[in-house]
């Protein structure tokens, strides 16, 4: 037959002898059939196991049957979970069996890439010559790992903010490689770990941790413990990471070597849905939304209330307050603010909204908001200032409108409320001391084309003659109309008031100022009391052209040592009296007025003929001699 096999045998027995004969040994014979025709080839083992650190795997192929001839067979490696070029070097070729040769080796180079789990690849026999393929004609090579893989169980996990401490498992996938600690000379397998911020912040959301884990004696799982901080912030989900590093041999960090921890907020945050709301006055009511974020699995409540901004209760709106309750799973709630209509166009008005006294929750921003009431029933135009046209708008160049003077002025308007105006006609009327009004277009009317609500002002030039006497008030009166959609809307009048010419205003502090002498043998000046002495100045209109200063009933033992400084609110200052008169000469009950336009000067002892003169009542130029004194 063509079966490949070794020597087989059968037996022949003699029995039942007749004719008077007797059986004599041997009565049994064994016949051996020698295979001198068929040869087979196969792997010695269906599975072969090697450590990746062996360097070379030697796999034996054996021959069966007739051995007194030469045979050959092809072989080639095939990928399994092990990959050629990564875990081993691919190989193929032809094996030759010489006469009477029973075994032939296949050598495969193993690549030590520090596996942390076993991998496999195969070798297949094919195309034998002078032989048949026997089973197993395929073999599996198991490449055993040389490293203990250390990793987290997952790349991500989550915990609630109020968990306290979270335990994060770290596993070893090859515990048989862990050292067995039977004495202190064995080095344990360790791996380091550390935490790092994501959207969460160490010290606020969690406590930063670092250290090492030890794996010995078949330990499969260790834990990293990280405290989670249950702060009072409403932050939503926050994240941080824990990473493994620096594993000692035979350990190796494998995927996932980093785990992202998501902290789920266990607090309920209560806030307005937005920091500002806008409502049209004609709308009747404003609907205000309050939202709850993060933990919604509790019953929470919060108090709401309104307060005046620029809007007034019972004039622009009706006040309201109350409690909003959020049951399990509810994330939004609302309350309404009722508006009061008006027959006149008004600027935007504001109502202040507030949340307070939360239960089972915390206030989150914005816990205060502004409701703006916008009026769209018309347009509100207001004066926005005026200035002389340059050049030539102020013929006298004194910055004043003088009696019977013809001036050119830029008048500015702005839209303070209501609707934007794209075609405002402003007519300067011949009233209240304004005569002969006109403009560059030859009429007393100018067009303002773009007045946006709460936007910039727009100015146009007008010319008129001021009729009146010095110190008299006049008013530039404008009639305002809006041309809109073929209709004319009257917007009322606006006034700009001025005082003609110049006038004098006096401001006095009648309280005594006590001048204290400097300490004896001291370079420190004596300070008056009170220091400073304040004069309140208010209601100044127009341009200040001149200032005079009067000191009344000046009395001191040495006029030369009296120093006086005028300090304006802007912190600019004027030293108007310093080191005047004669040292050692006193002054008693003198009134001094200081003016830039004065012709007289106070006496000064270094001027010829003035070494014994003292202060007398009068008006003088400011006098500051010598080094300026220091004023604290």
C-alpha positions in Angstrom: 0.0 0.0 0.0 1.0 3.7 -0.1 0.7 4.2 3.6 3.7 5.8 5.2 4.5 3.8 8.2 7.4 2.1 9.9 7.8 -1.7 10.1 4.6 -3.6 10.8 4.1 -7.2 11.7 1.6 -10.1 11.8 1.7 -13.6 13.2 1.1 -17.1 11.8 0.0 -19.9 14.1 -0.3 -23.7 13.6 -3.3 -25.4 15.2 -5.5 -28.5 14.9 -3.0 -31.0 13.7 -4.4 -34.3 12.3 -3.2 -37.7 11.1 -1.5 -38.6 14.2 1.0 -35.7 14.1 2.0 -33.7 17.0 2.7 -29.9 17.1 6.2 -29.1 18.1 7.6 -25.6 18.8 7.7 -23.1 17.4 4.0 -23.2 16.5 3.9 -19.4 16.1 5.9 -17.2 13.7 6.0 -13.4 13.4 6.3 -11.9 10.0 7.7 -8.2 9.8 6.8 -6.1 6.8 9.6 -3.6 6.2 8.7 -0.2 4.5 11.1 0.0 1.6 8.8 2.1 -0.6 6.9 5.0 1.2 8.4 8.0 3.1 6.5 10.7 5.1 7.6 14.0 6.7 6.0 15.9 9.6 6.7 18.3 12.5 7.8 16.6 15.7 5.4 18.6 17.7 2.2 20.5 16.8 3.1 23.2 19.3 6.5 24.6 20.2 7.1 27.1 23.0 10.0 29.6 23.3 10.8 32.6 25.4 11.3 35.8 23.4 14.6 36.2 25.1 15.9 32.9 23.6 17.0 34.8 20.4 16.4 31.7 18.2 13.6 29.2 18.1 14.7 25.7 16.7 11.7 23.6 15.4 12.3 19.9 14.4 10.8 18.2 11.3 11.0 14.4 11.3 10.8 11.7 8.7 8.7 8.5 9.0 8.8 5.3 7.0 11.5 4.4 4.4 14.7 6.2 5.3 17.1 4.8 2.7 16.7 7.6 0.3 17.0 11.4 0.2 13.9 13.6 0.5 13.1 17.4 0.7 10.2 19.6 1.9 9.5 23.3 1.7 8.6 25.4 4.8 7.5 29.0 5.5 6.5 31.1 8.5 3.0 32.7 8.8 1.8 35.5 11.1 -0.5 34.9 13.9 -0.8 37.3 16.8 3.0 37.6 16.5 4.0 39.8 13.5 7.0 39.2 11.2 9.5 42.0 11.6 8.1 42.9 15.0 8.2 39.8 17.0 10.2 37.4 14.8 12.0 37.4 11.5 10.0 35.7 8.7 11.8 32.7 7.1 11.2 30.1 4.4 13.2 27.6 2.4 13.7 23.9 1.7 14.7 21.2 4.2 16.9 18.3 2.9 16.9 14.8 4.5 19.9 12.7 3.6 19.8 8.9 3.5 18.9 7.5 6.9 18.5 11.0 8.3 15.4 11.2 10.6 15.3 14.9 11.7 16.0 18.3 10.2 15.8 21.7 12.1 14.1 25.0 11.1 15.7 28.1 12.9 13.6 31.3 13.4 15.1 34.4 14.9 13.0 35.8 17.7 12.9 39.6 18.3 13.0 40.6 22.0 10.5 43.6 22.0 9.7 43.1 25.7 6.3 41.5 25.2 3.9 41.6 28.1 1.6 38.8 26.8 2.2 35.6 24.8 2.0 35.7 21.0 1.9 33.0 18.3 3.0 32.5 14.7 3.0 29.4 12.5 5.2 27.3 10.2 3.7 25.3 7.3 5.3 22.4 5.4 4.6 22.1 1.6 5.7 20.4 -1.6 7.6 17.4 -0.4 9.8 15.4 -2.9 10.1 11.6 -2.6 7.8 11.8 0.5 4.3 12.5 1.7 3.1 15.2 4.2 2.1 13.7 7.4 0.2 15.3 10.3 1.1 17.6 11.8 2.3 19.5 8.7 1.6 22.8 10.5 3.0 23.8 13.8 2.3 26.7 16.2 5.1 28.6 17.8 4.2 30.2 21.1 6.5 33.2 22.0 6.4 33.7 25.7 6.5 37.3 27.1 9.5 38.5 29.1 7.8 41.4 30.8 5.0 41.9 33.3 2.6 44.4 31.8 1.4 47.1 34.2 -1.7 49.2 33.4 -5.0 50.7 34.5 -8.1 48.6 34.0 -9.6 51.4 31.9 -8.4 54.6 30.2 -11.2 56.6 31.8 -13.4 56.5 34.9 -15.7 58.9 36.9 -16.4 59.7 40.5 -18.8 62.0 42.3 -17.4 65.1 44.0 -18.5 63.9 47.4 -16.9 60.4 47.1 -14.2 61.4 49.5 -11.3 59.2 48.3 -11.3 57.3 45.0 -9.4 54.0 44.6 -7.9 53.5 41.1 -6.8 49.9 40.4 -3.5 49.1 38.7 -3.1 45.5 37.4 -0.2 43.2 36.4 -1.0 40.9 33.5 1.9 38.5 34.0 2.2 37.8 37.7 4.4 34.7 37.2 7.2 37.1 36.3 6.9 39.0 39.6 9.8 38.4 42.0 9.2 36.2 45.0 10.4 38.0 48.1 12.0 35.4 50.3 14.9 37.6 51.4 16.0 41.2 51.2 18.4 40.6 48.3 15.5 40.3 45.8 14.6 43.6 44.0 10.8 44.1 43.9 8.9 45.1 40.8 7.7 48.7 41.2 6.0 51.3 39.1 5.7 55.1 39.8 2.6 57.2 39.4 1.6 60.9 39.4 -1.5 63.0 39.0 -1.8 66.0 36.6 -4.5 68.7 36.1 -7.0 68.5 33.2 -9.9 70.9 33.6 -9.7 70.1 37.3 -7.2 71.9 39.5 -5.1 70.2 42.2 -5.9 71.7 45.6 -9.3 72.8 44.5 -10.9 69.7 42.9 -8.6 67.0 44.1 -5.4 66.4 46.1 -2.3 65.9 43.9 -0.7 62.5 44.6 2.5 60.7 43.5 4.4 57.6 44.6 5.2 53.9 43.8 3.3 50.6 43.8 5.0 47.3 44.5 4.2 44.0 42.8 5.6 40.8 44.3 4.6 37.3 45.1 1.9 37.1 42.4 0.1 40.3 43.2 -2.4 40.9 40.4 -3.9 44.3 41.6 -2.7 47.3 43.5 -4.5 50.7 44.1 -3.8 54.4 43.9 -5.8 56.5 46.3 -6.6 60.1 45.4 -8.7 62.4 47.7 -11.5 64.2 45.9 -12.3 67.7 47.3 -16.0 68.4 47.9 -15.7 72.1 47.4 -18.6 74.5 47.4 -18.0 75.5 43.7 -20.4 74.9 40.9 -17.9 73.8 38.3 -19.6 71.1 36.2 -17.6 68.1 35.3 -13.8 68.5 36.0 -11.0 66.1 34.9 -7.5 65.1 36.0 -5.2 62.3 35.0 -3.2 59.6 36.7 -0.2 58.2 34.8 2.2 55.3 35.3 5.9 55.6 34.6 9.3 54.2 35.4 8.5 50.5 35.8 11.4 48.4 37.1 12.3 45.1 35.4 10.7 42.9 34.6 7.8 45.4 34.6 6.6 47.4 31.6 3.9 50.1 31.4 1.4 49.1 28.8 -1.9 50.7 27.5 -3.8 52.2 29.2 -0.9 53.7 31.1 -2.9 56.9 31.8 -6.4 57.1 33.2 -8.6 60.2 32.9 -10.7 60.8 36.1 -13.9 62.8 35.6 -15.3 64.4 38.8 -19.0 64.7 38.6 -20.3 67.7 40.5 -22.6 66.6 43.3 -23.7 70.3 44.0 -26.7 72.0 42.5 -25.9 75.3 41.0 -28.7 77.9 40.8 -28.4 80.9 38.6 -30.1 83.1 36.0 -30.0 81.8 32.5 -28.1 84.9 31.4 -26.7 88.0 33.0 -29.1 90.4 31.1 -32.6 90.4 29.7 -34.3 92.8 27.4 -38.0 93.4 27.1 -40.1 95.8 25.0 -42.2 98.0 27.3 -45.3 97.4 25.3 -44.9 93.6 25.9 -46.6 93.8 29.2 -44.4 91.2 31.1 -40.9 89.9 31.0 -40.3 86.2 31.5 -37.1 85.5 33.5 -35.6 82.0 33.5 -33.6 80.5 36.4 -31.6 77.4 35.7 -30.2 74.5 37.8 -26.9 72.9 36.7 -24.9 69.8 37.8 -26.6 67.7 40.4 -30.4 67.6 39.6 -31.3 64.6 41.6 -32.4 66.5 44.7 -35.2 69.0 45.5 -33.7 72.6 45.5 -35.2 76.0 46.0 -34.0 79.6 45.7 -35.5 83.0 46.5 -35.9 85.6 43.7 -36.5 89.4 44.0 -36.5 92.6 42.0 -35.1 96.1 42.9 -34.8 99.5 41.3 -32.1 100.2 38.8 -33.0 103.2 36.7 -36.6 101.9 36.6 -38.8 102.8 39.5 -41.3 100.5 41.2 -45.0 101.2 40.5 -43.9 103.7 37.8 -42.0 101.5 35.3 -42.8 98.0 36.7 -44.4 96.2 39.6 -42.0 94.7 42.2 -42.1 90.9 42.7 -40.4 88.2 44.8 -40.9 84.6 45.7 -39.5 81.1 45.9 -38.7 78.9 42.9 -38.6 75.1 43.6 -36.8 72.5 41.5 -38.0 68.9 42.0 -35.9 65.9 41.0 -34.7 66.2 37.4 -36.0 69.7 36.8 -33.4 72.1 35.4 -35.4 75.3 34.6 -37.9 77.5 36.3 -39.3 81.0 35.6 -40.9 84.1 37.1 -42.4 87.2 35.5 -41.9 90.9 35.9 -45.0 93.0 35.0 -44.3 96.3 33.2 -46.2 99.6 33.4 -46.9 101.3 30.1 -46.2 105.0 29.5 -47.6 107.6 27.1 -44.2 109.3 26.6 -41.1 108.0 25.0 -38.5 107.1 27.6 -34.9 106.0 27.7 -34.0 102.4 28.5 -34.8 101.6 32.1 -33.3 98.9 34.2 -34.6 96.5 36.9 -32.2 94.7 39.1 -32.8 90.9 39.5 -31.4 88.9 42.4 -31.3 85.3 43.7 -30.7 84.5 47.3 -31.1 81.9 50.1 -30.7 78.6 48.2 -31.6 75.3 49.8 -30.0 72.0 48.6 -27.9 74.1 46.2 -25.5 76.9 45.8 -25.7 80.2 44.0 -23.7 80.1 40.7 -22.9 83.1 38.5 -24.8 84.9 37.4 -26.9 85.1 40.6 -27.7 88.8 39.8 -29.0 90.0 36.5 -30.3 93.2 34.8 -33.6 93.5 33.0 -33.6 96.4 30.5 -37.0 97.8 29.5 -36.7 99.2 26.0 -39.3 101.7 24.6 -40.1 101.3 20.9 -43.1 103.6 20.9 -41.0 106.5 19.4 -37.6 108.2 19.6 -36.1 110.1 22.5 -33.6 112.8 21.4 -31.6 114.8 23.9 -28.9 117.5 23.7 -25.4 116.2 23.6 -23.3 119.4 24.0 -22.1 122.2 21.8 -18.9 124.0 20.8 -17.8 126.8 18.6 -17.2 126.1 14.9 -13.5 126.2 14.2 -12.2 128.5 12.8 -14.2 131.7 13.1 -17.2 130.5 15.1 -16.2 132.7 18.0 -15.3 136.1 16.5 -13.9 137.6 19.8 -11.8 134.5 20.5 -12.7 134.6 24.1 -14.6 131.4 24.3 -17.8 133.3 25.3 -21.0 134.4 23.6 -21.0 138.1 24.0 -24.1 140.4 23.8 -25.2 141.0 20.2 -22.4 138.8 18.9 -23.0 136.6 15.8 -21.5 133.1 16.5 -21.4 129.8 14.7 -21.9 126.7 16.9 -21.9 123.0 16.4 -25.0 121.6 18.2 -25.0 117.8 19.0 -27.9 115.5 19.6 -28.0 111.8 20.5 -30.7 109.2 20.7 -31.1 108.3 24.4 -34.0 105.9 24.0 -36.7 104.5 21.8 -35.9 103.8 18.1 -32.9 104.7 16.0 -33.5 107.8 13.9 -32.2 108.0 10.3 -33.7 111.4 9.3 -34.0 114.0 12.1 -34.8 117.5 11.1 -33.7 120.0 13.8 -34.8 123.6 13.3 -33.2 126.4 15.4 -36.1 128.8 16.4 -35.7 132.6 16.7 -36.7 132.6 20.4 -35.2 133.2 23.9 -32.4 135.6 22.8 -31.5 133.8 19.6 -32.1 135.9 16.5 -31.4 135.4 12.7 -30.8 131.7 13.0 -29.4 130.0 9.8 -27.0 127.3 8.7 -24.6 126.6 5.8 -27.6 125.4 3.7 -29.3 128.8 4.0 -32.1 127.7 6.3 -32.4 127.3 10.1 -32.9 123.5 9.6 -30.3 120.8 9.5 -30.7 117.0 9.0 -29.2 114.5 11.4 -29.1 111.2 9.5 -27.8 108.5 11.9 -28.7 108.7 15.6 -28.4 105.2 17.0 -29.9 104.4 20.4 -27.1 104.6 23.0 -24.7 105.3 20.1 -22.5 108.3 19.4 -23.9 111.8 19.0 -24.0 113.7 15.7 -23.4 117.5 15.4 -24.3 120.1 12.7 -23.4 123.8 12.5 -25.7 126.8 13.0 -25.2 130.5 13.0 -27.2 133.0 15.1 -26.9 136.5 16.7 -27.2 136.6 20.5 -29.6 139.3 21.7 -29.3 140.3 25.4 -27.2 142.0 28.0 -24.1 140.9 29.9 -24.9 138.1 32.3 -28.3 137.4 30.7 -29.2 133.8 29.8 -30.4 132.9 26.3 -31.6 129.5 25.1 -31.0 128.0 21.6 -34.4 126.2 21.1 -34.7 123.4 18.5 -37.9 122.0 17.1 -37.3 118.3 16.3 -39.1 116.3 13.6 -38.5 112.8 12.2 -39.3 112.1 8.6 -40.3 108.4 8.5 -42.1 106.4 5.8 -43.6 109.6 4.2 -44.9 110.8 7.6 -43.7 113.6 9.9 -43.3 112.7 13.6 -43.0 115.6 16.0 -40.4 114.8 18.7 -40.7 118.0 20.8 -38.1 120.6 21.5 -34.5 120.7 22.9 -32.8 123.6 24.6 -29.2 124.7 24.9 -28.7 127.5 27.5 -25.9 130.1 27.6 -25.0 133.1 29.8 -23.9 136.1 27.7 -20.6 137.9 28.4 -18.7 137.5 31.7 -19.6 137.5 35.3 -18.1 137.0 38.7 -18.7 134.3 41.2 -17.2 134.3 44.7 -16.6 131.3 47.1 -15.6 131.8 50.7 -14.5 129.7 53.6 -15.1 131.9 56.7 -13.5 129.5 59.2 -10.3 130.6 60.8 -7.0 129.1 59.7 -4.4 129.0 62.5 -0.8 129.3 61.3 1.4 127.3 63.5 5.1 128.3 63.8 7.8 125.7 63.0 9.4 123.9 65.9 12.6 125.7 67.3 15.8 124.5 65.7 13.8 122.4 63.2 13.8 122.4 59.4 10.3 121.1 59.4 7.7 123.7 58.5 4.8 124.4 60.8 1.5 123.3 59.3 -1.7 125.4 59.5 -4.8 124.0 61.1 -7.0 122.8 59.4 -4.7 121.5 56.7 -5.7 121.8 54.0 -8.4 124.5 54.3 -11.1 123.7 51.7 -13.2 126.1 49.7 -16.1 124.4 48.0 -16.6 125.6 44.4 -19.7 124.5 42.5 -22.1 125.3 39.6 -19.5 126.8 37.4 -20.7 127.1 33.8 -18.9 128.4 30.7 -15.2 129.1 30.7 -13.2 130.3 33.7 -11.2 133.3 32.4 -9.7 134.6 35.7 -9.3 133.7 39.3 -8.3 135.9 42.3 -7.5 134.8 45.8 -8.1 136.8 49.0 -6.6 136.2 52.4 -8.5 138.1 55.1 -7.1 139.3 58.5 -3.6 137.8 58.0 -1.8 137.8 61.3 1.6 136.1 62.0 4.8 136.9 63.8 7.0 136.7 60.7 5.4 137.7 57.3 8.5 136.2 55.5 7.7 132.7 56.8 4.1 132.6 55.5 3.6 130.3 52.5 0.3 129.6 50.7 -0.5 127.1 48.0 -3.7 126.8 45.9 -4.5 123.2 44.9 -7.2 122.5 42.3 -9.3 119.3 42.3 -7.3 118.1 39.3 -4.2 118.3 41.6 -2.7 121.2 39.6 -1.3 123.8 42.1 -0.3 127.4 42.2 2.2 128.8 44.8 1.0 132.4 45.2 2.7 133.5 48.4 6.2 132.4 49.6 9.1 134.3 51.2 7.7 137.8 50.7 8.2 140.7 53.1 11.0 141.0 55.7 12.2 138.3 58.1 11.4 139.0 61.7 8.7 141.6 60.9 5.2 140.6 61.9 1.9 141.2 60.1 -1.4 141.9 61.9 -4.9 141.9 60.4 -3.9 142.6 56.8 -6.1 141.6 53.9 -4.2 140.5 50.7 -5.8 139.9 47.3 -3.7 138.1 44.6 -4.4 138.6 40.9 -2.4 138.1 37.7 -3.6 141.4 36.5 -2.5 143.4 39.5 0.2 146.1 39.1 1.6 146.0 42.7 4.0 143.5 44.2 4.5 142.6 47.8 7.7 144.0 49.4 10.8 141.7 49.5 13.7 142.4 51.7 16.3 141.7 49.0 14.9 144.4 46.8 16.7 147.8 47.4 14.7 150.1 49.8 12.3 147.3 50.9 14.4 145.7 53.7 12.1 147.1 56.4 8.7 147.2 54.7 5.7 145.1 55.9 2.5 143.9 54.3 -0.4 146.4 53.8 -3.9 145.9 52.5 -4.1 145.7 48.7 -4.2 143.7 45.5 -0.9 142.2 44.4 0.6 139.8 41.9 1.4 136.3 43.2 4.8 136.5 45.0 7.1 133.4 45.3 10.7 134.0 46.1 13.6 131.7 46.9 13.5 128.0 47.0 9.9 126.6 46.9 8.7 125.3 50.2 7.7 121.7 50.7 3.9 121.1 51.2 3.0 117.6 52.6 
